[in-house]
Amino acid sequence: MNARKQAVLDAIDAANSHDPNLEDGQPAELLYGQRMSAELDRLFPDASDPLQIAARGQHVERWKLARSKFPEGRAGYLAWRKAQGVHHAEVVMGLMEQNSYSSDDVESAGRMLRKQGIKRDDEVQALEDVICFVFLKWYFAPFAEKHSAEKIQSIVEKTARKMSDQGRARVMSEFDLPAELAAAFQT
């Protein structure tokens, strides 16, 4: 791994090590970033530096922008998600600039983190597929325990719609989902 990429990844990890929310005894967003990098390495082993950095920085400092600061309901949730994407992009882009990445690479990572180009830009789509795999692998079961069957079905359908055809096919081959949930991923 090149030194400047490692410096950016280390800086993201250092920022996320301050997350007050713990999961398995670790700062939750630090663990999330590590899971994102592991899934990216598995799914897209030839990923560019900007994609590798965007994956690790997907939730950088997420706890700093509280959901409670936004209105209740779907509109408030979407505003919070958009603000998170902007924040993540700003932090990551700043770290990349500090480590002498080109303006094209910096902007590429920013686009990925702001989700600009899902279904149109291969790297933005790759990041989205990784996000969905991490959700399904690590966060879906705890989520499902807390929600109704209707809510679970809705979330699975939304997740599948965000994925590429290749990502959905891979979900079908890697996860043993009940028929009603699996139907959302059939290409």
Secondary structure as UniProt FT lines:
FT   HELIX           3..16
FT   TURN            17..18
FT   STRAND          22..23
FT   TURN            24..25
FT   STRAND          26..27
FT   HELIX           28..43
FT   TURN            45..46
FT   HELIX           49..56
FT   TURN            57..61
FT   HELIX           62..64
FT   HELIX           67..69
FT   HELIX           73..98
FT   TURN            99..100
FT   HELIX           103..113
FT   TURN            114..120
FT   HELIX           122..134
FT   HELIX           135..139
FT   HELIX           140..145
FT   HELIX           149..162
FT   HELIX           165..174
FT   HELIX           179..182
FT   HELIX           183..185
//
